[in-house]
Amino acid sequence: MNERYSLFRSPSGGVMTSEVGAITGELELHSAIDEDGALRLRVRYAGADEWYTVEGGPYRLHDPRDHEVLHEILVAMVDRPSA
């Protein structure tokens, strides 16, 4: 399994999770892709133990090599000032 982690500051509305709704503040994104192309996105408060599933999906990549680029795009999209 290929995994990536990144710290970021949430957008003004937070990041919506399946378990607890929106979370805000300093967060960490974890993305993992299985060999079959299934992509899992989880988020947690920076330094916390508990991970939450990012709402949406299921996600599937047709080419697992796209995982690294997609992870960086996701972090860039959520780690930016409000419009």
Secondary structure, 3 states (H helix, E strand, C coil): CEEEEEEEECCCCCEEECCCEEECCEEEEEEEECCCCEEEEEEEECCCCCCEEECCCCEECCCHHHHHHHHHHHHHHHCCCCC
